[in-house]
Amino acid sequence: FPVTIQTPTLVDSLLDTLWIEILESESPEVIGMSLPFPGNVYAAFRMASLAKKWKPETPIIAGGGYVNTELRELSDPRVFDYIDYFTLDDGERPFLTLLENFKNPEREPLYLRTLLRENIQVLQKTSALHDIPLRDSGVPTYEGLPLKKYLSLNEGLNPMHRLWSDGRWNKLTLAHGCYWKKCTFCDTSLDYISRYEPQGAKLLVDRIEKMISETGETGFHFVDEAAPPKVLTAMAEELLKRNVKITWWGNIRFEKAFTLEVTELLARSGCVAVSGGLEVASDRLLKLMEKGVTVEQVAQVTSGFSQSGILVHAYLMYGFPTQTLQETIDSLERVRQLFEEGCIQSAFWHRFSVTAHSPIGKNPEKYGIELRKVNSTFAKNDIEFFDPTPCDHEALTSGLKKAVFNYMLGLGLDEDVRTWFDFQVPRAKVSPKLISQSLFQKLGGGNSPVVYYS
């Protein structure tokens, strides 16, 4: 474990000093830790180790995204020398149940989706308890945090990455889970995706106003996997109705529901940026991953956001099962055209990985791949796999990222996409007018407003 490192780094020493000061001044009876990302794990274990030395009887509880995805099969009892309990999925009810156990030690303890150690065995225990509905879960609070002392960081030239770290953003969720929950690369089997529960617009704006009152900040990042269009539209109308002025951004799907009329409404309500998955930028592969969009649709929707003055960031993916070299080069050409036409202003390539809780991870044969065996008593999520499709995806990494970096700066948009690679790749087979032609196609249908892009 990380805490066995003999020589602390400078950051370790600073963390230790600050943490001991907090322990001494606050003297907590229970310590709760949220581990949303792998980058939080080292610090959590280091802090837990110090807390156990400070006051061994203090219970330490951990939950959050990393625990929910990576530690569901945790079986190493040594982990519990540092952290006493791990709660899975929504943490409110499991955490409150543990607090009730500590408060009433004479009664038989109850648990909800909680990992713990008994003797030398790791067990998951759960009782007949219900989760707290989203409407009753309360408003996120920043009480006690020295918000004015936090650094505002600009970590790169990517405009969306800068937005993530620059400025003050109150975090809020519009809905529990994902309203689409079909993408084959996503953790659709886990509660944080599979159980969809939206909030009403009035309650949302009530919570927005409460957070502004507490923090003094009017910037909001909606942290949903994919913000539902209906909820966004209703929230925007309620913000305008109440004259609540905020600046906000979040993650969406490039849905047909986002007509120009809707994007203009969102912009008026304070939306400054959206991010969404273009992924492989290939209609064949988008269909295979059940993304529910086409490249043409993405072009039309992103054009509408851009026309409304909203920054658009595209998540890009390469190395998807059965993806060929030609398909990757064609995808880059489509991305080039999207930048050239002003549909997107920011993008980033991610290498595809199989996760244990996704449809691909659960049924790899359907996607023509073979998973490598995972032997881990600690974390398990990303799984190595073998794809017989002849393509060296790793070799493409540098060229793909170099191309997009330049496109974001407005450079190289008239260059052949092959120029970004230092080895021979095939010519793109995509029409050089594919995106510009798609922008003349109408967007919407049924009762939706019909919008033409030019």
VEXTOR-451020 format. One record per residue (C-alpha): residue number from 1; residue in three letters; x, y, z. Coordinates in nm, 2 decimals. Layout:
<sites>
SITE resi resn     px     py     pz
SITE  NUM  ala      X      Y      Z
...
</sites>
This chain:
<sites>
SITE resi resn     px     py     pz
SITE    1  phe   0.00   0.00   0.00
SITE    2  pro   0.12   0.36  -0.06
SITE    3  val   0.15   0.43   0.31
SITE    4  thr   0.45   0.19   0.32
SITE    5  ile   0.67   0.45   0.13
SITE    6  gln   0.96   0.52   0.35
SITE    7  thr   1.06   0.87   0.25
SITE    8  pro   0.77   1.12   0.22
SITE    9  thr   0.77   1.36  -0.07
SITE   10  leu   0.73   1.74  -0.01
SITE   11  val   0.35   1.70  -0.09
SITE   12  asp   0.33   1.41   0.15
SITE   13  ser   0.48   1.62   0.43
SITE   14  leu   0.25   1.92   0.36
SITE   15  leu  -0.05   1.69   0.35
SITE   16  asp   0.05   1.52   0.68
SITE   17  thr   0.10   1.86   0.85
SITE   18  leu  -0.24   2.00   0.74
SITE   19  trp  -0.42   1.68   0.82
SITE   20  ile  -0.28   1.65   1.17
SITE   21  glu  -0.38   2.01   1.23
SITE   22  ile  -0.74   1.93   1.12
SITE   23  leu  -0.75   1.62   1.34
SITE   24  glu  -0.63   1.81   1.64
SITE   25  ser  -0.86   2.11   1.59
SITE   26  glu  -1.18   1.93   1.49
SITE   27  ser  -1.13   1.61   1.69
SITE   28  pro  -1.38   1.41   1.47
SITE   29  glu  -1.58   1.12   1.61
SITE   30  val  -1.62   0.98   1.26
SITE   31  ile  -1.42   1.04   0.94
SITE   32  gly  -1.58   1.02   0.60
SITE   33  met  -1.38   1.03   0.27
SITE   34  ser  -1.50   1.06  -0.08
SITE   35  leu  -1.29   0.89  -0.35
SITE   36  pro  -1.43   1.01  -0.68
SITE   37  phe  -1.11   0.93  -0.89
SITE   38  pro  -0.80   0.71  -0.88
SITE   39  gly  -0.59   1.03  -0.81
SITE   40  asn  -0.77   1.06  -0.47
SITE   41  val  -0.68   0.71  -0.34
SITE   42  tyr  -0.32   0.77  -0.24
SITE   43  ala  -0.40   1.07  -0.03
SITE   44  ala  -0.70   0.90   0.13
SITE   45  phe  -0.49   0.60   0.25
SITE   46  arg  -0.22   0.83   0.37
SITE   47  met  -0.47   1.04   0.57
SITE   48  ala  -0.64   0.72   0.70
SITE   49  ser  -0.31   0.58   0.82
SITE   50  leu  -0.23   0.90   1.01
SITE   51  ala  -0.59   0.91   1.16
SITE   52  lys  -0.55   0.55   1.28
SITE   53  lys  -0.22   0.65   1.46
SITE   54  trp  -0.39   0.96   1.60
SITE   55  lys  -0.69   0.79   1.74
SITE   56  pro  -0.73   0.42   1.64
SITE   57  glu  -1.09   0.39   1.76
SITE   58  thr  -1.22   0.66   1.52
SITE   59  pro  -1.43   0.49   1.24
SITE   60  ile  -1.32   0.58   0.89
SITE   61  ile  -1.57   0.54   0.60
SITE   62  ala  -1.50   0.58   0.23
SITE   63  gly  -1.73   0.60  -0.07
SITE   64  gly  -1.75   0.78  -0.41
SITE   65  gly  -1.70   0.70  -0.77
SITE   66  tyr  -1.37   0.51  -0.74
SITE   67  val  -1.51   0.29  -0.47
SITE   68  asn  -1.83   0.23  -0.67
SITE   69  thr  -1.66   0.12  -0.99
SITE   70  glu  -1.32  -0.02  -0.89
SITE   71  leu  -1.36  -0.17  -0.54
SITE   72  arg  -1.69  -0.37  -0.58
SITE   73  glu  -1.49  -0.70  -0.57
SITE   74  leu  -1.25  -0.59  -0.30
SITE   75  ser  -1.12  -0.90  -0.11
SITE   76  asp  -0.79  -0.80   0.05
SITE   77  pro  -0.85  -0.77   0.43
SITE   78  arg  -0.53  -0.56   0.48
SITE   79  val  -0.72  -0.26   0.33
SITE   80  phe  -0.93  -0.24   0.64
SITE   81  asp  -0.63  -0.17   0.86
SITE   82  tyr  -0.67   0.18   0.72
SITE   83  ile  -1.04   0.23   0.63
SITE   84  asp  -1.31   0.05   0.83
SITE   85  tyr  -1.60   0.07   0.58
SITE   86  phe  -1.66   0.12   0.21
SITE   87  thr  -2.01   0.22   0.10
SITE   88  leu  -2.12   0.14  -0.26
SITE   89  asp  -2.34   0.35  -0.49
SITE   90  asp  -2.55   0.64  -0.34
SITE   91  gly  -2.38   0.71  -0.01
SITE   92  glu  -2.64   0.90   0.19
SITE   93  arg  -2.84   0.61   0.34
SITE   94  pro  -2.54   0.37   0.39
SITE   95  phe  -2.35   0.65   0.57
SITE   96  leu  -2.65   0.75   0.79
SITE   97  thr  -2.70   0.38   0.87
SITE   98  leu  -2.34   0.35   0.99
SITE   99  leu  -2.38   0.67   1.20
SITE  100  glu  -2.69   0.51   1.36
SITE  101  asn  -2.48   0.20   1.44
SITE  102  phe  -2.21   0.41   1.61
SITE  103  lys  -2.47   0.60   1.80
SITE  104  asn  -2.65   0.29   1.92
SITE  105  pro  -2.38   0.02   1.98
SITE  106  glu  -2.61  -0.19   2.19
SITE  107  arg  -2.85  -0.28   1.90
SITE  108  glu  -2.79  -0.52   1.62
SITE  109  pro  -2.61  -0.32   1.34
SITE  110  leu  -2.77  -0.25   1.01
SITE  111  tyr  -2.59  -0.20   0.68
SITE  112  leu  -2.67  -0.10   0.32
SITE  113  arg  -2.42  -0.20   0.05
SITE  114  thr  -2.13  -0.18   0.29
SITE  115  leu  -1.80  -0.36   0.27
SITE  116  leu  -1.63  -0.44   0.60
SITE  117  arg  -1.39  -0.69   0.76
SITE  118  glu  -1.51  -0.96   1.00
SITE  119  asn  -1.22  -1.16   1.14
SITE  120  ile  -1.00  -1.20   0.83
SITE  121  gln  -1.28  -1.20   0.57
SITE  122  val  -1.41  -0.91   0.36
SITE  123  leu  -1.79  -0.91   0.35
SITE  124  gln  -2.05  -0.70   0.18
SITE  125  lys  -2.35  -0.65   0.41
SITE  126  thr  -2.69  -0.50   0.32
SITE  127  ser  -3.02  -0.48   0.50
SITE  128  ala  -3.38  -0.41   0.39
SITE  129  leu  -3.33  -0.04   0.37
SITE  130  his  -3.42   0.21   0.10
SITE  131  asp  -3.21   0.48  -0.06
SITE  132  ile  -3.30   0.85   0.00
SITE  133  pro  -3.48   0.99  -0.31
SITE  134  leu  -3.29   1.26  -0.49
SITE  135  arg  -3.56   1.52  -0.40
SITE  136  asp  -3.50   1.46  -0.03
SITE  137  ser  -3.12   1.42  -0.04
SITE  138  gly  -3.06   1.79   0.04
SITE  139  val  -2.84   2.06  -0.11
SITE  140  pro  -2.47   2.01  -0.15
SITE  141  thr  -2.28   2.23   0.10
SITE  142  tyr  -1.94   2.39   0.10
SITE  143  glu  -1.98   2.50   0.47
SITE  144  gly  -1.64   2.52   0.65
SITE  145  leu  -1.43   2.53   0.33
SITE  146  pro  -1.20   2.83   0.28
SITE  147  leu  -1.33   2.89  -0.07
SITE  148  lys  -1.15   3.22  -0.12
SITE  149  lys  -0.81   3.05  -0.06
SITE  150  tyr  -0.85   2.79  -0.34
SITE  151  leu  -0.62   2.84  -0.64
SITE  152  ser  -0.77   2.90  -0.98
SITE  153  leu  -0.56   2.69  -1.22
SITE  154  asn  -0.52   2.71  -1.60
SITE  155  glu  -0.36   2.37  -1.68
SITE  156  gly  -0.35   2.39  -2.05
SITE  157  leu  -0.46   2.55  -2.38
SITE  158  asn  -0.76   2.32  -2.42
SITE  159  pro  -1.05   2.57  -2.36
SITE  160  met  -1.27   2.31  -2.19
SITE  161  his  -0.99   2.18  -1.97
SITE  162  arg  -0.92   2.54  -1.87
SITE  163  leu  -1.29   2.59  -1.79
SITE  164  trp  -1.28   2.28  -1.55
SITE  165  ser  -1.01   2.43  -1.34
SITE  166  asp  -1.04   2.81  -1.38
SITE  167  gly  -1.29   2.99  -1.16
SITE  168  arg  -1.53   2.89  -0.90
SITE  169  trp  -1.80   2.63  -0.98
SITE  170  asn  -2.07   2.50  -0.75
SITE  171  lys  -2.14   2.14  -0.83
SITE  172  leu  -2.50   2.02  -0.87
SITE  173  thr  -2.68   1.72  -1.02
SITE  174  leu  -2.98   1.77  -1.24
SITE  175  ala  -3.09   1.40  -1.23
SITE  176  his  -2.97   1.07  -1.08
SITE  177  gly  -2.85   0.83  -1.35
SITE  178  cys  -2.86   0.86  -1.72
SITE  179  tyr  -3.18   0.89  -1.92
SITE  180  trp  -3.02   0.71  -2.22
SITE  181  lys  -2.82   0.44  -2.04
SITE  182  lys  -2.75   0.23  -2.36
SITE  183  cys  -2.39   0.31  -2.46
SITE  184  thr  -2.21  -0.02  -2.47
SITE  185  phe  -1.88   0.12  -2.33
SITE  186  cys  -2.05   0.28  -2.02
SITE  187  asp  -2.12   0.13  -1.67
SITE  188  thr  -2.48   0.08  -1.75
SITE  189  ser  -2.51  -0.21  -1.50
SITE  190  leu  -2.43   0.02  -1.20
SITE  191  asp  -2.68   0.23  -1.01
SITE  192  tyr  -2.52   0.57  -1.09
SITE  193  ile  -2.61   0.51  -1.45
SITE  194  ser  -2.90   0.27  -1.45
SITE  195  arg  -3.14   0.43  -1.21
SITE  196  tyr  -3.28   0.75  -1.37
SITE  197  glu  -3.45   1.00  -1.14
SITE  198  pro  -3.48   1.36  -1.26
SITE  199  gln  -3.54   1.67  -1.04
SITE  200  gly  -3.81   1.93  -1.10
SITE  201  ala  -3.71   2.27  -1.23
SITE  202  lys  -3.85   2.46  -0.92
SITE  203  leu  -3.66   2.24  -0.68
SITE  204  leu  -3.34   2.28  -0.89
SITE  205  val  -3.36   2.66  -0.89
SITE  206  asp  -3.44   2.66  -0.52
SITE  207  arg  -3.11   2.46  -0.47
SITE  208  ile  -2.92   2.69  -0.70
SITE  209  glu  -3.03   2.99  -0.50
SITE  210  lys  -2.94   2.83  -0.17
SITE  211  met  -2.59   2.74  -0.30
SITE  212  ile  -2.54   3.10  -0.42
SITE  213  ser  -2.65   3.23  -0.08
SITE  214  glu  -2.40   3.00   0.09
SITE  215  thr  -2.09   3.04  -0.13
SITE  216  gly  -2.15   3.38  -0.29
SITE  217  glu  -2.06   3.21  -0.63
SITE  218  thr  -2.29   3.21  -0.93
SITE  219  gly  -2.09   2.96  -1.14
SITE  220  phe  -2.25   2.61  -1.17
SITE  221  his  -2.11   2.29  -1.32
SITE  222  phe  -2.39   2.03  -1.36
SITE  223  val  -2.21   1.70  -1.31
SITE  224  asp  -2.45   1.46  -1.48
SITE  225  glu  -2.32   1.19  -1.71
SITE  226  ala  -2.57   1.34  -1.96
SITE  227  ala  -2.79   1.63  -1.87
SITE  228  pro  -3.15   1.56  -1.98
SITE  229  pro  -3.28   1.81  -2.24
SITE  230  lys  -3.62   1.84  -2.08
SITE  231  val  -3.48   1.91  -1.74
SITE  232  leu  -3.23   2.17  -1.89
SITE  233  thr  -3.51   2.34  -2.08
SITE  234  ala  -3.74   2.36  -1.78
SITE  235  met  -3.45   2.48  -1.55
SITE  236  ala  -3.36   2.75  -1.80
SITE  237  glu  -3.72   2.87  -1.82
SITE  238  glu  -3.74   2.88  -1.44
SITE  239  leu  -3.41   3.07  -1.41
SITE  240  leu  -3.53   3.33  -1.65
SITE  241  lys  -3.87   3.35  -1.49
SITE  242  arg  -3.71   3.42  -1.15
SITE  243  asn  -3.44   3.64  -1.29
SITE  244  val  -3.17   3.42  -1.13
SITE  245  lys  -2.85   3.50  -1.31
SITE  246  ile  -2.59   3.23  -1.32
SITE  247  thr  -2.31   3.10  -1.55
SITE  248  trp  -2.33   2.72  -1.61
SITE  249  trp  -2.20   2.43  -1.81
SITE  250  gly  -2.23   2.05  -1.82
SITE  251  asn  -2.22   1.73  -2.01
SITE  252  ile  -2.49   1.64  -2.27
SITE  253  arg  -2.57   1.40  -2.55
SITE  254  phe  -2.59   1.56  -2.89
SITE  255  glu  -2.96   1.51  -2.90
SITE  256  lys  -3.20   1.62  -3.18
SITE  257  ala  -3.40   1.78  -2.90
SITE  258  phe  -3.13   2.05  -2.88
SITE  259  thr  -3.28   2.27  -3.16
SITE  260  leu  -3.15   2.62  -3.22
SITE  261  glu  -3.45   2.75  -3.03
SITE  262  val  -3.35   2.54  -2.73
SITE  263  thr  -2.98   2.63  -2.74
SITE  264  glu  -3.07   3.00  -2.76
SITE  265  leu  -3.29   2.95  -2.45
SITE  266  leu  -3.00   2.78  -2.27
SITE  267  ala  -2.76   3.06  -2.36
SITE  268  arg  -3.00   3.32  -2.22
SITE  269  ser  -3.02   3.13  -1.90
SITE  270  gly  -2.64   3.14  -1.86
SITE  271  cys  -2.50   2.84  -2.04
SITE  272  val  -2.15   2.90  -2.16
SITE  273  ala  -2.03   2.55  -2.26
SITE  274  val  -2.14   2.20  -2.31
SITE  275  ser  -1.94   1.88  -2.36
SITE  276  gly  -2.06   1.56  -2.53
SITE  277  gly  -1.95   1.24  -2.68
SITE  278  leu  -1.88   1.23  -3.05
SITE  279  glu  -1.67   0.93  -2.96
SITE  280  val  -1.54   0.74  -3.27
SITE  281  ala  -1.70   0.99  -3.52
SITE  282  ser  -1.80   0.69  -3.74
SITE  283  asp  -2.16   0.60  -3.80
SITE  284  arg  -2.09   0.22  -3.81
SITE  285  leu  -1.91   0.23  -3.48
SITE  286  leu  -2.16   0.48  -3.32
SITE  287  lys  -2.43   0.22  -3.40
SITE  288  leu  -2.22  -0.06  -3.26
SITE  289  met  -2.18   0.13  -2.93
SITE  290  glu  -2.55   0.22  -2.93
SITE  291  lys  -2.47   0.59  -2.89
SITE  292  gly  -2.80   0.69  -3.05
SITE  293  val  -2.65   0.97  -3.27
SITE  294  thr  -2.50   1.00  -3.61
SITE  295  val  -2.21   1.22  -3.73
SITE  296  glu  -2.46   1.43  -3.93
SITE  297  gln  -2.68   1.48  -3.62
SITE  298  val  -2.38   1.58  -3.41
SITE  299  ala  -2.28   1.84  -3.67
SITE  300  gln  -2.62   1.99  -3.67
SITE  301  val  -2.66   2.00  -3.30
SITE  302  thr  -2.31   2.14  -3.23
SITE  303  ser  -2.36   2.40  -3.49
SITE  304  gly  -2.67   2.52  -3.31
SITE  305  phe  -2.49   2.55  -2.98
SITE  306  ser  -2.20   2.73  -3.14
SITE  307  gln  -2.44   2.98  -3.32
SITE  308  ser  -2.58   3.05  -2.97
SITE  309  gly  -2.24   3.14  -2.84
SITE  310  ile  -2.19   2.83  -2.64
SITE  311  leu  -1.85   2.66  -2.64
SITE  312  val  -1.87   2.29  -2.76
SITE  313  his  -1.62   2.03  -2.64
SITE  314  ala  -1.63   1.68  -2.81
SITE  315  tyr  -1.51   1.37  -2.63
SITE  316  leu  -1.33   1.16  -2.89
SITE  317  met  -1.24   0.79  -2.87
SITE  318  tyr  -1.02   0.56  -3.07
SITE  319  gly  -0.93   0.19  -3.05
SITE  320  phe  -1.30   0.07  -3.01
SITE  321  pro  -1.34  -0.30  -3.09
SITE  322  thr  -1.32  -0.38  -3.46
SITE  323  gln  -1.21  -0.02  -3.54
SITE  324  thr  -0.98  -0.02  -3.84
SITE  325  leu  -0.70   0.22  -3.93
SITE  326  gln  -0.90   0.35  -4.22
SITE  327  glu  -1.20   0.43  -3.99
SITE  328  thr  -0.97   0.62  -3.75
SITE  329  ile  -0.83   0.83  -4.02
SITE  330  asp  -1.18   0.90  -4.16
SITE  331  ser  -1.29   0.99  -3.81
SITE  332  leu  -1.01   1.25  -3.78
SITE  333  glu  -1.12   1.40  -4.12
SITE  334  arg  -1.47   1.44  -3.98
SITE  335  val  -1.33   1.60  -3.67
SITE  336  arg  -1.12   1.84  -3.89
SITE  337  gln  -1.44   1.94  -4.08
SITE  338  leu  -1.63   2.00  -3.76
SITE  339  phe  -1.36   2.24  -3.64
SITE  340  glu  -1.34   2.40  -3.98
SITE  341  glu  -1.72   2.47  -3.99
SITE  342  gly  -1.71   2.61  -3.64
SITE  343  cys  -1.93   2.33  -3.49
SITE  344  ile  -1.68   2.25  -3.21
SITE  345  gln  -1.41   2.46  -3.05
SITE  346  ser  -1.25   2.20  -2.82
SITE  347  ala  -1.19   1.82  -2.83
SITE  348  phe  -0.98   1.55  -2.68
SITE  349  trp  -0.89   1.20  -2.78
SITE  350  his  -0.93   0.91  -2.53
SITE  351  arg  -0.80   0.56  -2.58
SITE  352  phe  -1.09   0.32  -2.55
SITE  353  ser  -1.07   0.08  -2.25
SITE  354  val  -1.31  -0.20  -2.15
SITE  355  thr  -1.46  -0.16  -1.81
SITE  356  ala  -1.59  -0.45  -1.60
SITE  357  his  -1.94  -0.31  -1.56
SITE  358  ser  -2.02  -0.22  -1.92
SITE  359  pro  -2.21  -0.43  -2.18
SITE  360  ile  -1.87  -0.48  -2.36
SITE  361  gly  -1.71  -0.60  -2.04
SITE  362  lys  -1.99  -0.84  -1.97
SITE  363  asn  -2.03  -0.97  -2.32
SITE  364  pro  -1.70  -0.92  -2.51
SITE  365  glu  -1.77  -1.20  -2.76
SITE  366  lys  -2.05  -0.98  -2.91
SITE  367  tyr  -1.79  -0.72  -3.00
SITE  368  gly  -1.52  -0.96  -3.13
SITE  369  ile  -1.27  -0.92  -2.85
SITE  370  glu  -1.12  -1.14  -2.58
SITE  371  leu  -1.07  -1.01  -2.23
SITE  372  arg  -0.75  -1.08  -2.04
SITE  373  lys  -0.79  -1.24  -1.70
SITE  374  val  -0.78  -1.00  -1.40
SITE  375  asn  -0.62  -1.12  -1.08
SITE  376  ser  -0.67  -0.85  -0.83
SITE  377  thr  -0.78  -0.85  -0.46
SITE  378  phe  -0.80  -0.46  -0.46
SITE  379  ala  -0.92  -0.27  -0.77
SITE  380  lys  -1.09  -0.40  -1.08
SITE  381  asn  -1.24  -0.19  -1.35
SITE  382  asp  -1.03  -0.14  -1.67
SITE  383  ile  -0.97  -0.48  -1.83
SITE  384  glu  -0.70  -0.55  -2.09
SITE  385  phe  -0.84  -0.71  -2.41
SITE  386  phe  -0.73  -0.86  -2.74
SITE  387  asp  -0.89  -0.73  -3.06
SITE  388  pro  -0.79  -0.94  -3.37
SITE  389  thr  -0.86  -0.64  -3.59
SITE  390  pro  -0.52  -0.54  -3.74
SITE  391  cys  -0.45  -0.19  -3.63
SITE  392  asp  -0.18  -0.04  -3.41
SITE  393  his  -0.39   0.21  -3.21
SITE  394  glu  -0.11   0.31  -2.99
SITE  395  ala   0.10   0.43  -3.28
SITE  396  leu  -0.19   0.67  -3.38
SITE  397  thr  -0.20   0.85  -3.04
SITE  398  ser   0.06   1.12  -3.11
SITE  399  gly  -0.08   1.22  -3.45
SITE  400  leu  -0.44   1.23  -3.33
SITE  401  lys  -0.37   1.45  -3.03
SITE  402  lys  -0.13   1.67  -3.23
SITE  403  ala  -0.40   1.73  -3.50
SITE  404  val  -0.67   1.82  -3.25
SITE  405  phe  -0.44   2.05  -3.05
SITE  406  asn  -0.37   2.25  -3.37
SITE  407  tyr  -0.73   2.25  -3.48
SITE  408  met  -0.83   2.41  -3.14
SITE  409  leu  -0.58   2.69  -3.22
SITE  410  gly  -0.72   2.73  -3.57
SITE  411  leu  -0.41   2.58  -3.73
SITE  412  gly  -0.38   2.32  -4.00
SITE  413  leu  -0.75   2.30  -4.09
SITE  414  asp  -0.67   2.30  -4.46
SITE  415  glu  -0.40   2.03  -4.43
SITE  416  asp  -0.44   1.67  -4.53
SITE  417  val  -0.50   1.47  -4.21
SITE  418  arg  -0.21   1.24  -4.30
SITE  419  thr   0.04   1.51  -4.24
SITE  420  trp   0.00   1.47  -3.86
SITE  421  phe   0.15   1.13  -3.86
SITE  422  asp   0.52   1.04  -3.89
SITE  423  phe   0.44   0.72  -4.07
SITE  424  gln   0.23   0.63  -4.37
SITE  425  val  -0.14   0.61  -4.32
SITE  426  pro  -0.42   0.58  -4.58
SITE  427  arg  -0.59   0.88  -4.74
SITE  428  ala  -0.92   0.97  -4.58
SITE  429  lys  -1.22   0.84  -4.78
SITE  430  val  -1.46   1.10  -4.64
SITE  431  ser  -1.61   1.36  -4.87
SITE  432  pro  -1.43   1.70  -4.79
SITE  433  lys  -1.78   1.86  -4.79
SITE  434  leu  -1.95   1.60  -4.56
SITE  435  ile  -2.00   1.83  -4.26
SITE  436  ser  -2.08   2.15  -4.46
SITE  437  gln  -2.35   1.96  -4.66
SITE  438  ser  -2.50   1.81  -4.34
SITE  439  leu  -2.55   2.16  -4.20
SITE  440  phe  -2.81   2.23  -4.47
SITE  441  gln  -3.01   1.93  -4.35
SITE  442  lys  -3.31   2.00  -4.13
SITE  443  leu  -3.29   1.91  -3.76
SITE  444  gly  -3.59   1.80  -3.56
SITE  445  gly  -3.91   1.62  -3.63
SITE  446  gly  -4.26   1.55  -3.50
SITE  447  asn  -4.36   1.84  -3.29
SITE  448  ser  -4.00   1.98  -3.26
SITE  449  pro  -3.92   2.31  -3.42
SITE  450  val  -3.76   2.27  -3.77
SITE  451  val  -3.43   2.45  -3.79
SITE  452  tyr  -3.21   2.49  -4.09
SITE  453  tyr  -2.84   2.55  -4.06
SITE  454  ser  -2.63   2.73  -4.32
</sites>
